C-alpha cells in the first residue's frame, strides 16, 4: 500500500502522531555496515519537536531503539526495525477537532478515503510519521558516504518572502546548524527568525523553501523512463507533509531562458566529463551525470492556525474552528532533515540498483 518506499533499499513507516510509538522497518540494507544509535539519534534530534522557540513546543526526546537487524554493532542484511516511543501526546488538545475538519489539513480527505479518521494529532497525516523516514535515512546516509562517497546537505532557502543566498557547492552542515532556522545565510537567518516569531505571536503560520544538494554522486544513477532520478526525487519529496512544490536544477526558472543559455556545456577535466554550468541540477535524461544534484521543496504554511476559520463538521454543517495545542508556526527548520532524508533514500536505492546492474558504481 502507500506506506512503503523504495525498491532495493526499501522502508516501511508505521505509527500515528498520538499512538504509542512510531518507527520504520528497513529492508535491503547491505550486511556488515557498522551501525549504532550514535548514527541515528543526531538525525532524529534535528527533526524533533521543542528544539527552539520557532518550532512546536511538544516535548519529545525521540530516543530511538534498534529492535532488529543489527548484531554486535553490524547490520545483518535482514530487516532493521527502529522504534521511537511517543512520550508527550496530548489527545485532549484535539478534542474540539473531533467532529470538525481543519481547513487545508488532511482531516476531510482521510475521512473521505477511509470513512473514519484519527482526529488526535492527525494520525498518519502528522509530520510525526517522518521520524521513521529520518531514522532510515540516517542508515542510508552512512551507506552513501562509506560505499559511494555521497554527501547530502539541506538548508532553508526561503521563508515567506525572505530569500537566502547560499552556495550549494560549498555549504556545510555546520553552517546549516549554526542557527535555529537552519539557514546558512546568517544575516537572512536573523530576519527569518523575526518573521516566524511575528507569525507565531499573531496565531498564524508561514511557508517557504528547503534546498538540498547531493555532492559526490556518481554518473549513471536513475532509470531512463518511469524511474527517472528526478521523478523519484519528486515523488519522495512531495510525499512529505505540507510539501506542495518540487524543482531540480533550474526548475521553473529555466523556462525564462533560451536553449543556448540553459544548455550545460561539456568539457574534459583530467579524463572526467564535466559541465561548465549546472542548470540541469546534476541530472540529464533522468540519469545522474556526476555533477552536484540540487533540488528545492516548497512547503505551504502549516494548516493549523490559532485563528477562527470557516469550516464544516462531519455532518456537513457549517461551523468555525480555532486551533489549539502545540503546532509549528513554520515547518521549514524541521523540514530540512526530512528533505535530506528523502533525497538520501532515493539516492541509496538507485546506487544499490546501479551496482546490481553494472557490478560497480
N, C-alpha and C positions, 0 to 999 in steps of 0.2 A: 504494500500500500504506500502511502505518502510519507512514511516515517523513516525510510531507508534511502541512503545516498551513496553513490559510488559503484564501481564495478570490481576492480581488483583489490582496492583498499576501500572497504565498504563499512559504513557506520549506520547504526540504528539508534535514534534517541528515544528516551522514554520518560514518563513522569509529567506531572502537572504543577503549575505555579504554587498551589496551596495544598498539594498532596503530601505524602510522607517524604518522598525523595524524588530526585531527578538524576538522569545519567545517560550513559551511552554504552553500546556494545560495538567494538571494533573487530572486524573480521578481515583478514588479509595482511595484517602487519607482518613483515618479514621476521623470521626467528633470529634469535641471537642478538637483538638490539638491547643495549643496556637501558633499563627504564626503571624509574622510581618516582615517588611523589614529588621529589625535587624538580623533576622535569615538567610536571603537570600543574602544581599549585601556583607557581608565579603567573601562569597564563590565566588561571581562574581568578586570581587576585586582581588582575587588570580589568575584569568584567564584573566583579561582584558589586552588589548594591552598597550604599552607605559609605563609599570611599571618599566622598567630598561633599561640599555643600551644594554643588550643582548636579548631583545625582539623587535618585530616590533614597530616602532615609531608612528603608527597610534594612535591618541589621542581620546579615547572614555571614557566617565565617566561610561558607562554601568550601569546607575541608573535604578534599577528595579521598576516596578509598578505592584501591585497586582490588577487585574481588576475584579476578581470574585472569589467566593468560600470561602471568609473569611468575617465574620460579628462580629463586636465588639471584634476583636482580636482572634476569634476562627474559625477553619475550620468547614464548614457546612456539609462536606461529599459529596458535589456537586463539579463539575469540578472547579479547580483552574486555572485561566489564569494569566500568568505572562508575561509582555512585557518589552522590552528594545528598546528605540529609537536609531537608528544609527545617530551619530552626525558628524562624520568626514570621511564620504565616499567620495573618490575622484575617480570617474569613469574615469576621463581623464588619470589617471596613467596607465590604461589598454587599452587605445586606440590603442596602437601599437600591442596588442594581439587580436584585434577584429577578424582578419582573420587568425591568426596563432595559432598553438597548442603548448602549453608549454610541453616539454619533461617530462614524468613521472608525469604529472598533470592529472586532470580529464577532461581537455578540449576536447580531442578527444573522450574519452569514453562517455561523456554526449552527444556529437553530434551524435555519432553512435546510442545511445539509443533513443534519443528524436527527432533528426532531427534538433535541434536548441539548443542554449546554452546561458546562461547569462555570457557574457565574462567579465563583471565588477566584479572583485574580485573572480570569480569562483562560484558565486551564492550559491547553497546549498552545493557544494563541499568544501566551505571555512570552516575553523575552527571556524568562527564566529557563525555557526549553533550550536556549542556546548554550547553557552550561555543558551539555553533552557534546555539542559541536566544538566548543573551545577546548575541552579536555581531549577530545580525539585529535584535534589539530595540533596540540602540544606533542603528541606522538608523531603526527605527520611531519611537523617541522623538524623533529630530530632525524627522521628518516631522510628528509630532503637535504638537510645540512650535511649529514655524515656520508650518505651514499650518492648524492647527486650534486653537492656543492651549491645548493639553492638557499637564499635568504629572502624572507618576506617581511616587509615593514609597512605598516599603515599609519595614518595620521589624519587629523581633522583638517580639511582643506577649506571648508566654508561653514559658517553658522549664520543663518538668515541671510542678510545682505553683506556680511563681512567675509572677504576673501583673503586667504593667506598666500604668501609667496614661499614656496618650498621647492627645493631641487630634489626630485625623486632619485637621481643618480647618486646622491651623496648623503641624504638624510640618514640619521642613525636612530636606533631605538632609544638611546639615552636622551637625545634631543626631544623625541616624542614624549617621553615620560617625565620631562623636566617641569611640566605644569599640569594642573588638574583637568584642563580641557583637551590635552594631548595634541596640541598644535605647536610644531617646532618653530613657527614664526613668533618669536617671543612678544613683540610689540602687538601683533594682532591677537595673540592669545589673551592679553590683558583686556582688550576690547570685547572679545568673545565672552569672557567670563562675566564682564559687567553686563552685557546684553542678556545672558542667560539669567543672571541674578534679577534683572529687571522683570523678565517674563515670569519667573517663579513668584516674585512678590505680587505680581498682577494676576496670579492664578492662571497664567497662560503657558504655552509651550512654544518651542522653536524647532525648526528642521535645519538641514544642512547637508554637507557632502563629506564623505570619507574617501580619501585617495589611498591607494596601496600600490606598492611596487614589489615585484619579484625579481631579484638580481641573481645572476649566475645560471639562469635557466638554459639548458642545452637546446640546440635546434632539434626539431623533429617531434616535439610533443604535440599531440592532438590528432584527430582523425579528419579526413577530408570532407565528409558530408554532414551527417547528423550529429556527430560528436566533435564538431569543431571546438578548438580550445576556448575561443571567446564565447561560443554558445554555452558550453558547460560552465564557464565562469559566470556568465549572465544568469543562468538558472540558479546556480549556487548562491550568488549574492542576492538576487531578487527573492529568494526563499526566506531571507531574514525578515523578522517582524519590522514593519514600518518602512521597508525599503520600497521605493517607487520608481527608481530610475537606475540605469546602468550604462556606463561608457567604457570603451577601451581605446587607448591611444588618443587620437584627435577627437573621437566621439562625434557628437552633434556639431561641434565647432568646425569639423572638417568640411561640412557642406558649403562653407563660405569660400573655400579655397579652390583653385584650379588644379587639374591633374598635375601640371608641371610644378606647382607649388607643393602639392601633397605627397608626390612620389618620393620614396626614400632611396636615394642613390646608393648603389653598392660600391664597395672598394675592398681591396685585399689588405689585411693587416697581419703580416707575418704568417701567411697561409690560412688565415681565418677570414671568412666572408663577413663583412660588417656593413652597416648602413650609416651614412653621414647624418641623417636625421632619424627620428623615430615617431613619425606621425602614425605609423601602424600599431604602435604600442607593443611591439615585440611579437606580433602575430600576423602572418600573411597566409591566405588560403586556409585559415583555420588551424595552422600549424606554427609552432614557435620557431623563430629564426635565430635565436641566440642573443638577441638584444633584451634589455630590461622590459618586462611586461608591466604596463601601467594601466590600472583600472580606477574607476570612480563609481561610488554608490551614493545615490541621493535618498535621504531619509526625510519623510514627512514630519511635521510637528506631531508630538505624542498626542494621541486621541483623547486621553482622559485629562480634562482640564477642570479647574476649580471655579468654573463659571456656569451659570444656569443656561441649559441648551434645550431647544425643542427636540422632542423625540416621541416615540410611541412605546406602549408596553407590549407584552407578549400576546395580548388580545387585540392589538391594533388600535387601542385607544390613545388619543393624544395626551401627552403629559410633558413634564420637564424633568431634567436631570442635572444635578450638580455633583461633580466629582468630589470624593473624599479619600482619605488614606494617603499612602505614600507612592508617589509617581515621579518619574524623571521629568524635569522641565525641558530637557533636551537629551535625546538618546545618543548624540554624537560621541561624547567621551567614552562611553561604554561600548559603542558600536565598533570602535577601532579594532579591538581584538576579535570581534565577531567577523568583520570583513576579512581580516588576516586569516582567520580560521577557515573560511570557505575557500579562499584563494589557495591556501596550503593543501586542503583536502582534494581540490581539483588537480593541482599540480602533482601531488604524490601519486594519485590514482593514474594519471596519464604517464608519469615517469615509469611506474611499475609495468604498465601495459606496453610501453615502448621497449622496455628491457626484455619483456617476454617475447616481443615480436622480432626484435633485432639481436637479442643476446647481449646488448650493451647499450648505454646511453652516453 
